[in-house]
Structure formats: structure tokens, C-alpha cells
Amino acid sequence: MSQAKNTAQSNYTGPVVVDPLTRIEGHLRVEVEVENGIIKEARTIGTLFRGLEVILKGRDPRDAQHFTQRTCGVCTFVHGLASTRALEDAINKPIPANATYIRNLVLGMQALHDHLVHFYHLHALDFVDVTSALQADPVKAAQIATSISSRKAVPDDYRAVQAKLKAFVESGQLGPFTNAYFLGGHPAYQLEPEVNLIATADYLLALRMQMEAAKGTAVFGGKNPHPQFVVGGGVTCYEALTPERIKEFREIHKKVREFIEQYYIPDLLAVAGGYKNWANYGGTTNFMACGEFPAAGGERDLNTRWLKPGVILNRKIGDVQKFDPAKIAEHVRHSWYKGDEARTPYMGETKPAFTQMGDKDRYSWLKAPRYDNISIETGPLAQVLVSYAQNNQTIKPIVDKVLKALNVGTGALFSTLGRTAARGIQALAIAEQMEVWLQEYENNIGKGDKKIVEDYAAPKNARGVGFVNAPRGVLSHWLVTDANARISNFQLVVPTTWNLGPRDAMDVPGAGEESLVGTPVADPKRPVEILRTMHSFDPCIACAVHVIDGQTNEVHKFKVL
């Protein structure tokens, strides 16, 4: 395979605006200032308002998960789980072991689904030149595919993919490649045609595999999206206790795991091998993980989680600090909200105050969460770094193999390339660990334990927080109830606000804004380099912002009949 070439760069000086940034959830605008082909300053802008916090006030806290799951149509279960964990933290009572096993398995399957979709359908085309695949030799492509994985690739399969691509091009109907198609090529694309063909073919295969993963979440969850099996006190999916459902889940999991092993990881390494220069771009400085997948009986104790919580500052992998939720606060000084004061989410306010698009002072609907007043990145890279530093026995060997395969050091992880690789590493590790949880779950049922839920009343004058290591990073829901056991305050602090939020009260850029600085831009009219780094965070603006009237700042209420 070809070695990475020097990243192309223009001599352009001036602004570049990407609006909207496509292949993400929701609406994101990115404004950068370029000087001699290098990004010198960046602003990430959420362009819609989220009003869920307002909608939830006065409601029964047991209903919160049904609203918060509608935050997004992709990462639905994680919001339901975060709301439920917040409620259980306020209740301060344990849940059955089986409930934790089931939650872990459904969350694990959602993570596999999300990472597959992200790599192939949201991010890979930032590096894969679809048009170049038409020039590939199918025989050579099959030889490369066979050499990098255990699959037996067939040249005729690649010829068939080329025929589909040719039909797309000739018809002008570019289908799934519409937003990643550069007629005549692009100077920032570096893979040889055969690797482009392999990645394009596997993009199409992954469309079917993500359907399998989605079905897997529904086997125990009942449906996808927006499963309703989680309640404060456990789960209600009694079918999940039956041998038939367990067998069905195991068979789907086996398919998905094999795809990750035989396609996702080899493709990731093949693409990364052609872009090792991207280990120099897109990095940030500080990282935070809340951990995930609690042990049975330890649902509310972050330290029982298989993936442990932790904070890494200044890229010091050897110094993982304890994660302290009390250090989280949200800044709004440069957001379209009233006030300048940073607040703990328990005391958070959601009072919209839109100025204008293009305002350099207040410029985003996203708030700016900070940890101990530090701008920080969350997500798979943060969790992989923390787990690697803590010598997680599943994560560490995979990281070492990936670094060895690419012939790079741990410093390469602090980059767009490292962020993209971390998703694959996390997907493979979770796929392996799910085998352990599934066996433990079956053993527990075999001992006669069929309990999956406790019946708890909604708590009065209480507060609680639920942390979920969602596929995009640290997600937390913060709940406060009144004397009538109704919600008096509710705040969602989501991964995308951590990663792509604006500057804070100290004028320090958010992680995404930091990551773009220093990136070369080959063609300011087609700034794919911005897409590469932004997509590596897997933005979900739908989780971060929703709808408001831009003229009146009025939050609209709807009644659906």
C-alpha cells in the first residue's frame, strides 16, 4: 500500500465557513480564519436551540427518560439510561443484578452500532476518494483485502461495486456518496485506488451490518429507536430472561463482532496507514472519561465500571486523576443565553437570548461545559487513553497492536487519526467483553435469579445525576425534584457540548475549536480537512440544541393530536 504523502496546502488567507457541516446529527456551523493555508482560529457554532430542560419542568421524574430519548434518533438509549440513572441516584437504592447485565448488553450493542455507522457512513468518506475506486484493479484489491484480514475477498465482488459506482456517476444520482464526491479528485486525498475500492465496498456491506446491530438492541430493548424497557429500579423486559431471546442476541452479537474483526479494524488500519501524517493534526490537550459498564450490584458506583473513570491533563498519560462530578460547571458567556455566570448543572439555567448569526461574542446555542474550569475533550479517545493508562486488560493490548501496525508511538493518539482509531479500538474491546457479560448473565439466571426490577416511588426534595459513557463521550443528566416529587430542574450535559461548545468566561476555546488550529487547508472552497477533524468527534448537535424562534427568543410549545 502507498505511504502517506505530505498534506497538500494552499496559500489562501481569509475566512472559511462550513454551514451546514453534513454527515452529522443536527446542524453545525464552523467558522475558521486561515493564514497562508493554515487554520489560525476557529469557532464551532450550534445553530438550533434545545428546549428539553424547559419541557421537563413540573413533570414526574419517572417520565423524563421518555422525553430525553427523543433528543436524538441515533443515540436514544443512552439518554433514557442517563435519565434513569439520575432518578436512581436521587432514590439512592440498588437495582437487581440482572438489570445491570441487560443494560450493559444493550448499551454495548448500541456502541457497536454507533461506531460502525460513524466510521463507514459518517467519517470514512473524508479520507476515501470514491471516484478513485473506479480506477482500481479488482484483482489487486482482492489481494490487499485478503492480506489485511481473515476474509476471502473475491475480485468479482469488487467489479460489481465498480459497476454500481459507474452507474451512480453516469446517472448523476450519487446516492449515499452525494456529500462526499469530488469530481476530478481532491488534492487532500491520499489512498491508492484499490484501498479506496475496498473501503467503498465495505461501506455498502456496513449498511446491512448496522441493521443487525440495531436489531440486537431491540432483542432485549423491545424496539429501536426509543426503547422503553428501562425504569427507575431496573428493567421490564422479562422476555430477556428466556433462552430464545438470549440465543437470538448471541447470534446477532457474533455477526457484528466478526464484522468488526474482519472488516472494521482492517479497514481502519488500511485507511490510517495512508494518512499517518494526520497524527500531526486535530489534537487537544485535556481528556475526561466517566467510565462505563458497571458491575452487578454497583450500578451507581462509577468505580465498579469495567471502563474506569478518569481525567488526563496536559496529555500526561502516566498521571490519571480521579474524576470528580462536583468539578463540572457550564459556562454561557459566549452562548446565546442570559447571564455570564458558570453554574453547576444542578443550578443550571436555560434562558435563551439570541443575538445574531455571525456575532463573534455570543455565537452558539451550545453551552460550554468545563471540568475544574478546564476545556476538555471527551469521547472514545478520552476513554481509551484513560483505560490504556490504567492498564485495562482488554483495551491496552488492542491499543498496542494498533500502534505497532501503524508503526507510531502513543503520541499519535493525540490527533484526528488517534480519535478515529480510538472508536475502532473501543468497538473491538466492547465486542470482546460482551461475551463475558452474556455468560455471567446466563450463569446468574441459571442460579435461579429472575429478578429484574424493584418498585420505587419518585423521590421528593431530592437530586441525582446519571453518567453514561455514550458512544460520543461523557453524557450526564442532572435531576432536582421538589416537595411534590416533580421535576424542578433538569439539565442535559452532552458529549457534543463538551467537544464542540464555544469559548468560556475566560475566553478559552472549546476542544473542537482547539483541535482545528494548525490544520492545513488544501482547497478553501472544498475544506475537507475541517470535515475530517470535526467528524472525528462524531458531533450530535441534535443532542446539544433544539428549536426556538430566532426573532422573539420564544420557546414554542406544540400539542400533537
C-alpha positions as CSV (number, residue, x, y, z in Angstrom):
1,M,0.0,0.0,0.0
2,S,1.1,3.6,-0.6
3,Q,2.8,5.6,2.0
4,A,1.4,8.9,3.3
5,K,2.3,11.9,1.2
6,N,2.8,15.4,2.5
7,T,-0.5,17.0,3.2
8,A,-1.5,19.4,0.5
9,Q,-1.7,23.1,1.5
10,S,-2.8,26.3,-0.2
11,N,-1.5,29.8,0.2
12,Y,-5.0,31.1,1.0
13,T,-5.5,33.7,3.7
14,G,-9.0,34.6,4.8
15,P,-12.2,33.2,6.3
16,V,-13.7,29.7,5.6
17,V,-17.2,28.9,6.6
18,V,-18.7,25.4,6.5
19,D,-22.5,25.7,7.1
20,P,-24.1,23.2,7.5
21,L,-21.5,20.6,8.2
22,T,-23.1,17.4,6.8
23,R,-22.9,13.8,7.8
24,I,-23.6,14.6,11.5
25,E,-26.7,14.6,13.7
26,G,-28.2,18.1,13.7
27,H,-26.9,21.5,12.5
28,L,-23.4,22.7,13.0
29,R,-21.6,25.7,11.5
30,V,-17.8,26.0,11.6
31,E,-16.0,29.4,11.0
32,V,-12.2,29.4,10.7
33,E,-9.6,32.0,9.9
34,V,-6.9,30.7,7.5
35,E,-3.5,32.3,7.1
36,N,-1.2,31.1,4.3
37,G,-3.2,27.8,4.1
38,I,-3.1,27.1,7.9
39,I,-6.1,27.5,10.3
40,K,-5.2,30.1,12.9
41,E,-8.6,30.4,14.8
42,A,-11.9,28.5,14.8
43,R,-15.4,28.8,16.1
44,T,-17.9,25.9,16.3
45,I,-21.5,27.1,16.3
46,G,-24.6,25.2,17.2
47,T,-27.4,26.8,15.2
48,L,-30.6,25.5,16.9
49,F,-31.8,25.8,20.5
50,R,-32.6,22.8,22.8
51,G,-35.6,23.3,25.0
52,L,-35.9,19.9,26.7
53,E,-34.9,21.3,30.1
54,V,-37.9,23.7,29.9
55,I,-40.3,21.0,28.7
56,L,-39.4,18.7,31.6
57,K,-40.1,21.1,34.5
58,G,-43.1,20.1,36.6
59,R,-43.3,16.6,35.3
60,D,-42.9,13.2,37.1
61,P,-39.2,12.3,37.0
62,R,-40.1,8.8,36.0
63,D,-41.3,10.2,32.7
64,A,-38.1,12.1,32.0
65,Q,-36.5,9.2,30.0
66,H,-39.3,9.1,27.5
67,F,-38.7,12.8,26.7
68,T,-34.9,12.7,26.7
69,Q,-34.7,9.7,24.4
70,R,-36.3,11.9,21.8
71,T,-33.3,14.2,22.0
72,C,-31.8,12.2,19.1
73,G,-32.9,9.4,16.8
74,V,-29.5,7.7,16.9
75,C,-28.2,7.7,20.4
76,T,-31.6,7.2,22.0
77,F,-31.0,4.5,24.7
78,V,-28.1,6.4,26.2
79,H,-30.4,9.4,27.1
80,G,-33.0,7.1,28.5
81,L,-30.3,5.4,30.6
82,A,-28.8,8.7,31.8
83,S,-32.2,10.0,32.9
84,T,-33.0,6.7,34.7
85,R,-29.6,6.7,36.4
86,A,-30.2,10.3,37.6
87,L,-33.5,9.1,39.0
88,E,-31.9,6.1,40.7
89,D,-29.2,8.3,42.2
90,A,-31.9,10.5,43.7
91,I,-33.7,7.4,45.0
92,N,-30.5,6.1,46.4
93,K,-31.4,2.4,46.3
94,P,-29.9,-0.6,44.5
95,I,-31.2,-2.4,41.4
96,P,-31.2,-6.1,40.6
97,A,-28.0,-7.7,39.1
98,N,-29.9,-8.9,36.0
99,A,-31.0,-5.4,35.2
100,T,-27.4,-4.2,35.1
101,Y,-26.4,-7.1,32.9
102,I,-29.2,-6.4,30.4
103,R,-28.5,-2.6,30.4
104,N,-24.8,-3.3,29.8
105,L,-25.5,-5.7,26.9
106,V,-28.0,-3.3,25.2
107,L,-25.6,-0.3,25.7
108,G,-22.7,-2.4,24.4
109,M,-24.7,-3.3,21.2
110,Q,-25.6,0.4,20.7
111,A,-21.9,1.3,21.0
112,L,-21.1,-1.3,18.3
113,H,-23.8,0.1,16.1
114,D,-22.8,3.7,16.6
115,H,-19.1,3.1,15.9
116,L,-19.8,1.1,12.7
117,V,-22.1,3.8,11.4
118,H,-19.6,6.6,12.3
119,F,-16.6,5.0,10.7
120,Y,-18.2,3.9,7.4
121,H,-21.1,6.2,6.8
122,L,-20.2,9.5,8.6
123,H,-16.4,9.7,8.6
124,A,-14.6,7.3,6.2
125,L,-15.5,9.3,3.1
126,D,-13.4,12.2,4.5
127,F,-10.4,10.0,3.6
128,V,-11.8,7.7,0.9
129,D,-11.9,9.0,-2.7
130,V,-14.9,7.3,-4.2
131,T,-14.1,8.3,-7.8
132,S,-10.6,6.9,-7.4
133,A,-12.2,3.5,-6.8
134,L,-13.3,3.4,-10.4
135,Q,-9.6,3.2,-11.4
136,A,-8.7,0.3,-9.1
137,D,-7.7,-3.1,-10.2
138,P,-10.2,-5.6,-8.7
139,V,-7.7,-8.4,-8.6
140,K,-5.2,-6.3,-6.6
141,A,-7.9,-5.0,-4.4
142,A,-8.9,-8.6,-3.5
143,Q,-5.3,-9.5,-2.8
144,I,-4.9,-6.5,-0.4
145,A,-8.2,-7.2,1.3
146,T,-7.2,-10.9,1.9
147,S,-3.8,-9.8,3.2
148,I,-5.1,-7.4,5.8
149,S,-7.8,-9.7,7.3
150,S,-9.1,-13.2,7.6
151,R,-11.8,-12.7,4.9
152,K,-11.5,-14.3,1.5
153,A,-12.0,-11.4,-0.9
154,V,-13.2,-12.1,-4.5
155,P,-12.3,-9.9,-7.4
156,D,-15.8,-10.2,-8.9
157,D,-17.3,-8.6,-5.8
158,Y,-15.1,-5.5,-6.4
159,R,-16.0,-5.5,-10.1
160,A,-19.7,-5.4,-9.0
161,V,-19.0,-2.5,-6.7
162,Q,-17.3,-0.6,-9.5
163,A,-20.3,-1.2,-11.8
164,K,-22.6,0.3,-9.1
165,L,-20.3,3.3,-8.8
166,K,-20.1,3.8,-12.5
167,A,-23.9,3.8,-12.7
168,F,-24.0,6.4,-10.0
169,V,-21.6,8.6,-11.8
170,E,-23.2,8.3,-15.2
171,S,-26.7,8.9,-13.9
172,G,-25.7,11.9,-11.8
173,Q,-27.6,10.2,-8.9
174,L,-24.8,9.8,-6.5
175,G,-26.9,8.2,-3.8
176,P,-25.1,7.7,-0.4
177,F,-22.0,9.4,-1.7
178,T,-23.6,12.7,-2.6
179,N,-21.9,14.7,0.2
180,A,-18.5,13.1,-0.3
181,Y,-17.9,13.2,-4.0
182,F,-15.3,15.3,-5.6
183,L,-15.5,15.2,-9.4
184,G,-12.0,15.4,-10.7
185,G,-10.4,14.4,-7.4
186,H,-9.2,16.5,-4.5
187,P,-5.5,17.2,-3.5
188,A,-6.0,16.2,0.1
189,Y,-7.0,12.5,-0.7
190,Q,-4.0,10.1,-0.5
191,L,-5.1,6.5,-0.7
192,E,-4.3,4.3,-3.7
193,P,-7.3,3.3,-5.8
194,E,-7.5,-0.3,-4.5
195,V,-7.8,0.8,-0.9
196,N,-10.5,3.3,-1.9
197,L,-12.4,0.4,-3.6
198,I,-12.1,-1.9,-0.6
199,A,-13.4,0.9,1.7
200,T,-16.2,1.8,-0.6
201,A,-17.3,-1.9,-0.9
202,D,-17.2,-2.3,2.8
203,Y,-19.2,0.9,3.3
204,L,-22.0,-0.8,1.4
205,L,-21.7,-4.0,3.5
206,A,-21.7,-2.0,6.7
207,L,-25.2,-0.6,5.7
208,R,-26.5,-4.1,6.3
209,M,-24.4,-4.8,9.4
210,Q,-25.6,-1.7,11.2
211,M,-29.1,-3.1,10.7
212,E,-28.1,-6.2,12.5
213,A,-26.7,-4.2,15.4
214,A,-29.9,-2.2,15.6
215,K,-31.9,-5.4,15.8
216,G,-29.6,-6.6,18.6
217,T,-30.5,-3.6,20.8
218,A,-34.2,-4.4,20.1
219,V,-33.9,-8.1,21.2
220,F,-33.7,-7.1,24.8
221,G,-34.9,-3.4,24.4
222,G,-38.1,-4.3,22.7
223,K,-37.6,-1.8,19.9
224,N,-35.2,0.6,18.3
225,P,-35.1,3.6,18.4
226,H,-36.5,4.8,21.7
227,P,-36.7,1.6,23.7
228,Q,-38.9,1.7,26.8
229,F,-37.6,-1.2,28.9
230,V,-35.6,0.9,31.4
231,V,-37.3,2.2,34.6
232,G,-36.0,3.6,37.9
233,G,-35.3,0.4,39.7
234,G,-34.2,-1.9,36.8
235,V,-35.7,-3.1,33.5
236,T,-39.1,-4.5,32.5
237,C,-38.1,-6.8,29.6
238,Y,-39.0,-10.2,31.0
239,E,-38.5,-11.8,27.6
240,A,-34.8,-11.1,28.0
241,L,-34.7,-13.9,30.7
242,T,-35.7,-16.6,28.1
243,P,-33.2,-18.9,26.3
244,E,-34.8,-18.0,23.0
245,R,-34.1,-14.2,23.4
246,I,-30.6,-14.9,24.8
247,K,-29.8,-17.1,21.8
248,E,-31.1,-14.5,19.4
249,F,-28.9,-11.8,21.0
250,R,-25.8,-14.0,21.0
251,E,-26.2,-14.9,17.3
252,I,-26.5,-11.2,16.3
253,H,-23.6,-10.2,18.5
254,K,-21.5,-12.9,16.9
255,K,-22.2,-11.5,13.4
256,V,-21.4,-7.9,14.5
257,R,-18.2,-8.9,16.3
258,E,-17.0,-10.8,13.3
259,F,-17.6,-7.8,11.1
260,I,-15.6,-5.6,13.4
261,E,-12.8,-8.1,13.5
262,Q,-12.7,-8.9,9.8
263,Y,-13.7,-5.6,8.2
264,Y,-13.8,-2.6,10.5
265,I,-10.4,-2.9,12.2
266,P,-8.5,-4.0,9.0
267,D,-10.2,-1.1,7.0
268,L,-9.4,1.3,9.8
269,L,-5.7,0.3,9.7
270,A,-5.6,0.4,5.9
271,V,-7.0,3.9,5.8
272,A,-4.9,5.1,8.7
273,G,-1.8,3.7,7.1
274,G,-2.3,6.1,4.2
275,Y,-2.9,9.1,6.4
276,K,-0.3,8.8,9.2
277,N,0.5,12.4,8.7
278,W,-2.9,13.1,10.3
279,A,-1.3,12.1,13.6
280,N,0.0,15.7,13.5
281,Y,-3.4,17.4,13.3
282,G,-6.6,17.7,15.2
283,G,-5.2,17.1,18.7
284,T,-6.4,18.6,22.0
285,T,-4.8,18.8,25.5
286,N,-7.1,17.5,28.2
287,F,-9.3,14.4,28.4
288,M,-12.2,13.2,30.6
289,A,-14.0,9.9,30.9
290,C,-16.7,8.8,33.3
291,G,-16.2,5.1,32.7
292,E,-19.0,2.6,31.8
293,F,-20.5,-0.8,32.2
294,P,-20.9,-1.2,36.0
295,A,-20.5,-4.4,37.9
296,A,-23.7,-6.2,39.1
297,G,-24.7,-4.6,42.3
298,G,-22.7,-1.4,41.6
299,E,-24.9,0.5,39.2
300,R,-24.4,3.9,40.9
301,D,-20.7,3.5,41.8
302,L,-18.6,4.8,38.9
303,N,-15.6,2.9,40.3
304,T,-17.2,-0.5,39.7
305,R,-17.3,0.1,36.0
306,W,-15.3,-2.1,33.6
307,L,-14.1,1.0,31.8
308,K,-12.9,3.2,34.7
309,P,-13.4,7.0,35.0
310,G,-10.5,9.4,35.0
311,V,-9.1,12.7,33.9
312,I,-5.8,13.3,31.9
313,L,-4.4,16.8,31.8
314,N,-1.7,18.2,29.5
315,R,-1.5,14.8,27.7
316,K,0.2,13.2,30.7
317,I,-0.9,9.6,30.3
318,G,1.1,8.5,33.3
319,D,-0.9,10.7,35.6
320,V,-4.6,9.8,35.6
321,Q,-6.6,11.9,38.0
322,K,-9.8,11.0,39.8
323,F,-13.0,12.0,38.1
324,D,-15.0,14.4,40.4
325,P,-18.5,15.3,39.2
326,A,-18.5,18.2,41.6
327,K,-16.0,20.0,39.3
328,I,-18.4,20.2,36.4
329,A,-19.9,23.6,35.5
330,E,-21.5,25.1,32.4
331,H,-20.4,28.5,31.0
332,V,-22.7,30.6,28.9
333,R,-20.6,33.8,28.5
334,H,-20.2,33.2,24.7
335,S,-23.5,31.4,24.2
336,W,-27.0,32.6,23.3
337,Y,-28.2,32.5,26.9
338,K,-28.8,35.2,29.5
339,G,-26.1,35.7,32.1
340,D,-22.3,35.3,32.4
341,E,-22.0,33.1,35.5
342,A,-20.8,29.5,35.2
343,R,-23.2,27.2,37.1
344,T,-23.2,23.6,38.3
345,P,-25.8,21.7,36.3
346,Y,-28.0,21.2,39.4
347,M,-28.3,25.0,39.4
348,G,-28.3,25.4,35.7
349,E,-30.5,27.8,33.8
350,T,-31.8,27.7,30.2
351,K,-32.8,31.3,29.4
352,P,-32.3,31.9,25.6
353,A,-31.0,35.3,24.4
354,F,-30.2,35.1,20.7
355,T,-28.2,38.0,19.2
356,Q,-27.3,37.3,15.6
357,M,-25.6,34.7,13.4
358,G,-22.0,35.8,12.9
359,D,-21.7,37.5,16.3
360,K,-18.1,37.0,17.5
361,D,-19.0,37.5,21.1
362,R,-22.1,35.4,21.7
363,Y,-22.2,32.9,18.9
364,S,-23.6,29.5,19.7
365,W,-26.6,27.7,21.2
366,L,-24.3,25.2,22.8
367,K,-23.2,25.9,26.3
368,A,-19.6,25.5,27.3
369,P,-19.1,22.8,30.0
370,R,-15.8,22.8,31.8
371,Y,-14.1,20.5,34.3
372,D,-12.5,22.4,37.1
373,N,-12.6,25.4,34.7
374,I,-10.6,23.4,32.1
375,S,-11.6,23.0,28.5
376,I,-11.6,19.2,28.0
377,E,-12.3,16.5,25.4
378,T,-14.5,13.6,26.0
379,G,-15.3,10.6,23.8
380,P,-13.7,7.3,22.8
381,L,-10.2,8.8,22.6
382,A,-10.5,10.1,26.2
383,Q,-11.9,6.7,27.5
384,V,-9.2,4.7,25.6
385,L,-6.4,7.0,26.9
386,V,-7.7,6.6,30.5
387,S,-8.2,2.8,30.1
388,Y,-4.8,2.4,28.5
389,A,-3.1,4.4,31.3
390,Q,-5.0,2.2,33.9
391,N,-3.8,-1.0,32.1
392,N,-7.3,-2.2,31.2
393,Q,-6.5,-5.8,30.2
394,T,-8.8,-5.7,27.1
395,I,-8.1,-2.1,25.9
396,K,-4.3,-2.0,26.3
397,P,-3.4,-5.0,24.1
398,I,-5.6,-3.6,21.3
399,V,-4.0,-0.2,21.5
400,D,-0.5,-1.7,21.4
401,K,-1.4,-3.8,18.4
402,V,-2.8,-0.8,16.5
403,L,0.3,1.4,17.3
404,K,2.6,-1.4,16.2
405,A,0.6,-2.0,13.0
406,L,0.9,1.7,12.1
407,N,4.5,1.9,13.4
408,V,3.7,5.0,15.5
409,G,4.1,5.9,19.2
410,T,1.5,6.8,21.8
411,G,1.9,10.5,20.9
412,A,0.0,9.7,17.6
413,L,-3.2,9.1,19.7
414,F,-3.5,12.9,20.4
415,S,-4.8,13.7,16.9
416,T,-7.6,13.3,14.4
417,L,-6.1,9.9,13.5
418,G,-5.9,8.8,17.1
419,R,-9.5,9.9,17.8
420,T,-10.7,7.9,14.8
421,A,-8.7,4.9,15.8
422,A,-9.9,5.0,19.3
423,R,-13.5,4.4,18.2
424,G,-12.4,1.2,16.5
425,I,-10.4,0.1,19.5
426,Q,-13.3,0.8,21.8
427,A,-15.7,-1.1,19.5
428,L,-13.5,-4.2,19.4
429,A,-12.9,-4.2,23.2
430,I,-16.6,-3.9,23.9
431,A,-17.4,-6.6,21.4
432,E,-15.0,-8.9,23.2
433,Q,-16.2,-8.0,26.7
434,M,-19.8,-8.5,25.8
435,E,-19.1,-12.3,25.6
436,V,-18.1,-12.1,29.3
437,W,-21.3,-10.2,30.4
438,L,-23.5,-12.5,28.4
439,Q,-22.1,-15.6,30.1
440,E,-22.3,-14.0,33.5
441,Y,-25.9,-13.1,32.9
442,E,-26.8,-16.6,31.8
443,N,-25.0,-18.1,34.9
444,N,-26.9,-15.7,37.2
445,I,-30.2,-16.8,35.6
446,G,-29.1,-20.4,35.9
447,K,-28.7,-20.0,39.7
448,G,-32.4,-19.1,39.8
449,D,-32.2,-15.3,39.9
450,K,-35.0,-14.0,37.8
451,K,-35.4,-10.6,39.4
452,I,-35.0,-7.6,37.0
453,V,-36.8,-4.7,38.7
454,E,-37.6,-3.0,42.0
455,D,-40.6,-0.8,42.5
456,Y,-39.5,2.6,43.8
457,A,-41.6,5.7,44.3
458,A,-40.5,9.0,42.8
459,P,-38.3,10.9,45.4
460,K,-39.3,14.2,47.0
461,N,-36.8,17.1,47.5
462,A,-34.0,15.1,46.0
463,R,-31.4,15.4,43.4
464,G,-29.3,12.9,41.4
465,V,-27.0,12.7,38.4
466,G,-26.7,9.9,35.9
467,F,-23.5,9.4,33.9
468,V,-23.3,7.4,30.7
469,N,-20.2,6.8,28.6
470,A,-22.2,7.2,25.4
471,P,-20.5,6.4,22.0
472,R,-19.7,10.1,21.7
473,G,-18.4,10.6,25.3
474,V,-19.5,11.7,28.7
475,L,-23.2,12.2,28.9
476,S,-24.8,13.3,32.2
477,H,-28.4,14.2,33.2
478,W,-28.9,16.3,36.3
479,L,-32.2,16.0,38.2
480,V,-33.7,18.0,41.0
481,T,-37.2,17.3,42.4
482,D,-39.5,19.3,44.7
483,A,-41.7,18.5,47.7
484,N,-44.3,17.0,45.3
485,A,-41.8,14.7,43.7
486,R,-41.9,16.7,40.5
487,I,-39.0,17.9,38.4
488,S,-37.9,21.4,39.5
489,N,-34.8,21.4,37.4
490,F,-33.3,19.2,34.8
491,Q,-30.1,19.7,32.7
492,L,-28.5,17.6,30.0
493,V,-24.8,17.9,29.6
494,V,-23.9,16.0,26.4
495,P,-20.7,15.0,24.7
496,T,-21.1,17.4,21.9
497,T,-21.3,20.4,24.2
498,W,-18.0,19.3,25.8
499,N,-16.3,18.8,22.5
500,L,-17.9,21.5,20.3
501,G,-19.1,24.1,22.7
502,P,-17.9,27.7,22.4
503,R,-15.3,29.7,24.4
504,D,-15.9,30.0,28.2
505,A,-15.8,33.0,30.5
506,M,-12.0,33.0,30.4
507,D,-12.2,33.2,26.6
508,V,-10.6,29.7,26.3
509,P,-11.7,27.8,23.1
510,G,-13.6,24.6,23.3
511,A,-11.9,21.3,22.5
512,G,-13.2,21.2,18.9
513,E,-12.1,24.8,18.3
514,E,-8.7,24.0,19.7
515,S,-8.4,20.9,17.5
516,L,-8.7,22.8,14.3
517,V,-5.9,25.3,14.9
518,G,-2.8,24.4,12.9
519,T,-4.6,22.3,10.3
520,P,-3.5,22.9,6.7
521,V,-6.3,23.5,4.1
522,A,-5.6,22.4,0.5
523,D,-8.6,24.0,-1.1
524,P,-10.6,26.7,0.8
525,K,-13.6,26.1,-1.4
526,R,-13.7,22.4,-0.5
527,P,-12.2,22.3,3.0
528,V,-12.3,18.5,3.6
529,E,-9.7,18.9,6.3
530,I,-12.2,20.7,8.5
531,L,-14.6,17.8,8.0
532,R,-12.0,15.3,9.0
533,T,-11.4,16.7,12.4
534,M,-15.0,17.7,13.1
535,H,-16.3,14.3,12.0
536,S,-13.7,12.6,14.2
537,F,-15.7,13.9,17.2
538,D,-18.9,12.4,15.7
539,P,-21.0,15.6,16.5
540,C,-24.6,15.2,17.6
541,I,-25.9,18.7,17.6
542,A,-29.4,17.2,17.9
543,C,-28.4,16.2,21.5
544,A,-27.0,19.7,22.1
545,V,-29.6,22.1,20.7
546,H,-33.2,22.1,19.5
547,V,-35.8,24.7,18.2
548,I,-36.5,28.3,19.1
549,D,-37.9,31.3,17.3
550,G,-34.8,33.4,16.2
551,Q,-36.7,36.6,16.2
552,T,-38.6,36.5,19.5
553,N,-36.5,34.0,21.6
554,E,-39.8,32.3,22.3
555,V,-39.8,28.6,23.0
556,H,-42.6,27.1,21.0
557,K,-45.0,24.6,22.5
558,F,-46.8,22.0,20.4
559,K,-49.7,19.7,21.0
560,V,-49.9,16.7,18.7
561,L,-53.4,15.3,18.3
